[in-house]
Amino acid sequence: MTRHRGFALFGALVTVVALVCGVIIAGYGLLDSGSGADAGGSADTSGDPRTRGRTPMGTAAPASADNWTGTWAAAPAGAEPGAPVGYPGRSIRNVVHTSIGGTKVRITLSNLYSPTPLLIGTASVAVGEGGGGPEAVAGTMRQLTFGRRAAVTVPPGGQIVSDPVALRVPYDSDLLITLHTPRAGGPVTYHRHALQTSYLADGDRTRDLDATAYAPSRRIWRYLTAVDVLNREARGAVVAFGDSITDGVGSGYDANRRWPDVLAARLRDRRVGVLNEGIGGNRVLSDGSSLGNGASGLARFQRDVLDRAGAKVVVIDLGVNDILRGRETDPARITAGLRELAQRAKARGLRVIGSTLTPFGAYGGYNATTESVRDRVNEEIRSGRVFDEVVDFDKVVRDPYAPDRIRPVYDSGDGLHPSDAGYRAMGRYLSPRLLEDRAPARL
C-alpha cells in the first residue's frame, strides 16, 4: 500500500466514525426532546389515579423544561356557599380569558376546601366564541385526560394537573373549561369574584359546542385554578398578587377590565403572560374572616405565586384589608409581612414590584387611625426598603384635592374599589420597564 492510499483509507475511516458519532449524538437529542411535556413524557403514572395523593399528576413537565407558561390563573378562595355536595350529575363550564397563546394547553383543578374526594368523570377544553358565552369554536373541542385517563379523583385538600393536549390557543381569547361531576363531591372550591359568568348543564355536556344545554350560573369559577400553555417564544409570566383591587371588584362583568387585564394587553407583544391571583378581602397576615376571602398572603404565596408556571415577576398589592378588616394598627407588622413575601420571591429568582395602598377615605372603616396606618405603610413602601421597585397606585387613583379618597372619575361608587377607568389608569401606569430593569430574573 502506498503512502497516499494509506492516507486516503485513514481519511475514509475518520469520515465514517464522524458520521456514526453524529447519528449517536442526534439520537440522544431526540431522546431528550421526547422526554419533556411536548412529547408526552411523564413521571410514573401507574396505578389508579383515584388513589393518588396530593402530588399533581399528568404528563406535564416543569414549566422551565419546555416553556410552559401560565396564561390564566385564579386563586382558590373558599368553599362555595349553597353547594355543600357540589353538582352531582351536572357539567360545569368555566369561561376564562387568556393572556398569551400557545400550541398545547394543560389545566390545574383544586379540591382545596373539601374534606371529600372529588370525582371528575370527563373534562374538556375548547376555544370560546368570545363575549363570555358558553359557545365553542368548531374544531377546537379537546377531551382532557389525567395520567392518560378520562376520569380522575382529586383528593381532599389536593390539586391535580391534566395531561397536555394539542390545541392552538389564541392570545387574548376565551377558553371554555368544562367538567362533568357524576356524583357528590363535597364543598366546591371556588373563586368568588370572578366577574365572569359560568354555566351549568344537566348530564355530561363536556363536548357540546353550542349553548343549548347550558344555563348561566353565578359569576364565579369552580375548581379551576390555572391554565398553562406551551409557547416556545414565551418570556415568562407576571403574577399579580393582591386583594379585591387586584381581583377587579368594581369593574364591568364579562368584560376583562381589571388592571391585570390592562397590563396583559400591554405585554402581549412581548409574549409575557399575566396571572391574576387576587382574592377579595385577602390580607397579608391573617386568614379571611369569611368564606371566599382565602388564606393569608403569607400562607398562600407558595401555591399562588411561586408554583405558577413560568413566573418571573410578582406585583404585590396587599395590606388594605389588614387595616380595614384585620384592624391592624401597627404598620410595622404589615410591612414586615410584605417584606417577607418579597424575600421569599427573590429567593426563588423572581423580581418583586410592590404597590402602595390605595385610598379608602369614603369607605366604611375609615378614621384617623386607619388612615395613619395606611400612610405609614406607604411611606415605608416608597422608601425602597420593602420591594425591588414600587408602583405608586395610591398616586394614580387618589383625588389630588382629597388624598385620602379616590378621584371621583376613578371610583366605582363605594369609595374603595376603582371603576373601569381607574383600573385602566392603574394598568397603564405600571411600566413594563419596571418588570425588566435590574431584575434578578429577567423576562
N, C-alpha and C positions, 0 to 999 in steps of 0.2 A: 504493500500500500504506500502510495506517495504521500509526501507531507501535505500537499494541497487537498488530496482526497480525505486524509485524516481530519484536517480542519473542517472540511465540508460535512463529514459524518458527525463530528462533535457539535457543529452548529445545529444540525438537524435534531440531534438528541436534546439540546438545550431548548429548542423551539417546542418539541413535544412535551418536555417537562413543564415549560411555562404554560402551555395550553391546559394541561391536566390540572396544574395548580389553580389556574383561573377558574376552571369548572368547579373545583372544590370550594374555592372562596365564594363563588356565586351561589353555590348550593347552600353554604352557611347563611348567606344573606337572605335567601328565600325562606329558610327556616326561621330566621329571626323575625322577618316580616310576618310570617304566618303565625307566630306565637302571640301577637297582640290582638286587641279587640277588633281591628279591621279585618282580620282573617277568621274571626270567630273563636279564637283560642280562649281558654279559661282555666281557672283553678279546678280542683276536683269537684265534680258535680254529681258524684254517685250518691245513691240513696234517695229516699222520698223527700222532696223539698218541703213537705208539710211538717217534717220532724226537725228541720234545721233550727239552729239558734239564731242569735241576733246578727250574725255576720252577713253582710249583703251578699246576695247570690248573683249568678248570671255569668255571662262570658265577657263582661265589660272589664277591660284592663284599667289600671290607674290612669287618670287624666293626662299625666305628664308623659305617658308612654306613647300615645298616638293622637295627641291634640284633642282629647275630649275636653270640651269647654261648656260650661253652663250657659244656656240661652234663656232660661227662666227658672225662678225658684219662689217658694213661699214657705215661711216658717210654720211648723206645726204649733198651733197656739192654744189648743184645748180640746175638750170634748163637746161636740155639737149638742146644744140643748134640744130636747124633744125627739132625740133619736137614740134611745138607750140600747137598742139592739141592732142598730144600723138599718140597712134597707134590704132585707131578705127578699130574694126573687126579683130584684129590680136592677136596672142599669143606670149608672151614674156617668153623665157626660160632663167633664170639666173642660171649659174653654180657657186657654191660656194664650199669651201673646209672646212671640219670640223676639229676642233682641238681635241675635245673629243666626245664620243658617248653617246647613251642613249636608253631608251625604248620608249620614246614619244618625239614628236617634236612640236614646235609652231614657227610662224614667225611674224615679225613686218613689216608692209608696211607704207611708208611715202608719204604724198602728200604736203610736207612742202613748196615747191616752186611753187605751183599752186594756183591761185585765183578761180579755178573751181573745183567742186566736181569730184572725180574720181570713176567711177563705175567699180568694179571688178565683172565680170559675173561668172566666175569659177576660181578656183585655185587648184593647186596640188603640192605635194612634192613626190620625189622618190629618191632612191639611184642611182647615176650615175655609168655608166660602167667604168669611170675613163679616165684619159688623157685629161680632159677638154672638152670632146664631149657632145652632147645632148642626147645620148642613155641612157635609163634607164634599170636597172636590173629587169628582170621579177619577178613579185610577190611583188614588193616594191612600186608600184604606189598607192598613197593615195590622195583622194579628201580632200581639206581643207574647213572648214566652219568657219563662223564668227557669233557668237551668234546663232549657230546651223542652219545657213542659208548658202546656197551656194554662194549667191550674197551679196555684201556689197558695200556701197558707203563710201569712205574715204573723210571726209570734207576738204575744202580748208585749207591749213596750218596744217592739222592734221595728225594723225597716227592711226593705228589700229593693234591689236594683234589677231591672229587667235585662234580658239579653239585648244586644244591639240589633236593630233592624234597619235594612236599607230603605231610605226614604229621602228624597230631595226636599229638605226643609228650607223654605224661603226665609230670608231676613224679613223682620217687621211684618209678621203674619200670624194668623190664628192657628193654633193646633187644637185638635179635639182628642182628649184622652178619656177613653170610655172603659168603665169597669163593671163587670157583672158580678154581683154578690149573691150567690144562690141560697145562702142561709144566714141566720142571725150571726152577727159578729161582734156584739158588744158596742160600747160607745164609739162614735165616729170621730176620729182625729181630723180636725178641720182648721181652716184659716178663716177667721171671722170677717175681716174687712176686705174681701176680695174685690168689691166694687165691680164684679163681673158676674153676670147671670150664669148659673149652672142649670143642668137639665136632668130630668128623671124620666125613665120609661119602664113599663112593666115587662118582665121577661128578659131574655138575653137579646139585646138590640145593639150589641157592640159593633156589628158590621153594617148597621144602617147608614146609608148615605144621606137620606132625606130626614126631615124633621117630623114626619107624620106621627111617629110613636112617642115623641118627646114633648114634655110639658115643662115650661120654665119653673125653676126651683128658686131657692134663696140665692142671694149674691155671696156665695161662699165657695171655697174649694175644699173638696173632701178627699182625704187620704193622700193626694198627690203633693209632693214637696219639692221635686226637682225634675227638670228636663235638660238633658245634655245632648250636644250634637258633636259629631266627628267633623272637624273642619281643619284641614292641614294648613290653612292660612291664618287661623285664629291666633291672636296675640295675647289671649288670656281674658279674664273676666274681672269686672269691678263689682264688689259686693256692697250694697247699701244696707247698713245695719242700724236699725233705729226703732222708733215707736210709731204712733199713728200718723205723724207728719211724713215719715218715710213711706208708710203704708198707703198714703194717699187719701186719707179721710178728708172729705170736703170737696174732692174733685168729682168730675162727672162719671156717671155709671156707664159701663161698657164702652169707655172712650180712651182708656190708656193715656191719662193725662197727669199721672203722678210725676214728681220731679225725677225719679229714676227713669221713667219712660222718656222724658225730655232729654236726659243725658244719653240714653241709649241711641236716640236718633242722631245725636251729635257724634257718637263714637262708631256709628255703623260703617262708615267708610274706612275706619281704622281697624275693622274686623275685631272689635272688642265686645264681649258680652257684658250685659248688666243684669245683676241678680238682686231682686228686691226682697230683703229679709227683715222688713219692718213688721212690727206687731203692735196694734193699737193698745194703748195702756201699758206698754212694756217699760220696765225700769232697769237701771244698771245693777242695783244692789239686792233687790228682793223680788221674789216671785209675785205675779199678779194676784190681786185680791179677789178676782172673779175668773170664771172660766172664759177662756178666749184672750187673756192678757199675756199668756205664755210664761215660761220660766224666766228668771232674771237674765240680763245680758251676760253676766259672768257665767251663768250656768249653761247657757245655750250657745255660747260663742264658738266652741269647738265644732258642734254639729252644724250650725247655720252659717259659719264663715270659713273656718279652717278646713273643713271637709268638703267644701264645694269645689266642683271640677274646674280646674284652670284658674282659680282665684289668684290674682296678683296684687290687687289693691282693695282696701276696705275703707269705706266712708262711714264714720260713726256719728250718729246724731241721736244721742240718748241723754236723759237726765231730767227732762221736764216733769215726768211722772214721779220721779223720786221726790221732787219738791211738792207737786200738787196732790199726789195720791199716797206716796210713802211718808209725807210730812217730814222729810229730812231737812233739818235746819243747819246742818254742818256742811258747808260747801266742800270742805277738805275731804270728806268721806266720798262725795260724788266724784271729785276729780281724781281721787286715789283709785276708784273703781275704773274710771275711764283710762287712767294711766296703765292699769294692769291689763286691760284689753289691748291697748297699744303695744305693750311689751310682748304679750303672747303672740300678736300678729307679726311683729318684727322678728321674733324668734323663729318664725316659720318663713321668713323672707318676704312677707307682704309689706307693701307701702301703706302707711296709715294717714288718712286725711280725717280731721276732726271738725265737727261743726259747732259753732256757738249755739246756745239755746235761744230759740225764738220767743218773742213776746207773748204774754198771756194776760195783759192788763185788763181786758174786758171779759175775762173768763172767770167762772166760779173758782174760788180758792185763792184769788189774788189778794194780797195785802202787802204791807210794808216789809214784813219778814220774808215772804216768799220771793218778792222782787229783789230783796237784798241778797238772798241766796243765789238767785239766777245771775245777778250782776257779778257776784264774786266768782262763780263758776266760769262765767265768760271771761273775766279778767285773767284767770289762770290759763284758760284755753288760748287766749290771744297772746299770752306771754311766750308761747312756743315750748313750754315745759311739759306738755302732755302728748302732742301728736307730731308727726313729721311735718305736716302742713296744716293750715287752718283754712276752712271755707266759712266765711262770716255770713251765715244765713240770717242771723239777727239783723245785721246791717242791711241786708237785701230787702227784708219784708217789713221792718219797723217803720212806724209813722215818724217822720223827722220832727213833727210838732208835738208828738206824744210818744217818746221812745219806748215806753212800757207797753205799747199797743201795736197791733198790726195795722198797716196802712189800709184804709177802707177799701181801696180797689183790690187789695190782695187778701181780704178777709172773706172766708166762706160764709160768715154770718154768726159764728159762735165765739169769736174773739180769740180763738186758739189755732184753728186749722186754716191753712191758706185755701184760696179759691183756685180755679184752673189758672187764672192769671198769676197768682202768687207762686204756684208750683212751676209754671213756665219760667218765671223770673229766677227761681232757685236753680232749675236745671240748666239754664243758660249761663248763670253766674259761675258755676263750677267749671273752672278752666281745665281742659284736657292736659295742659302743661303741668298742672299740679299732680296729675297722675303719673307723670313720667320723670320730671326733673329730679335728679339726685335720689332716685328711688333705689331702695335695697333690692327690689325685684322689678326690673323694668318691663313694661308692656311691650 
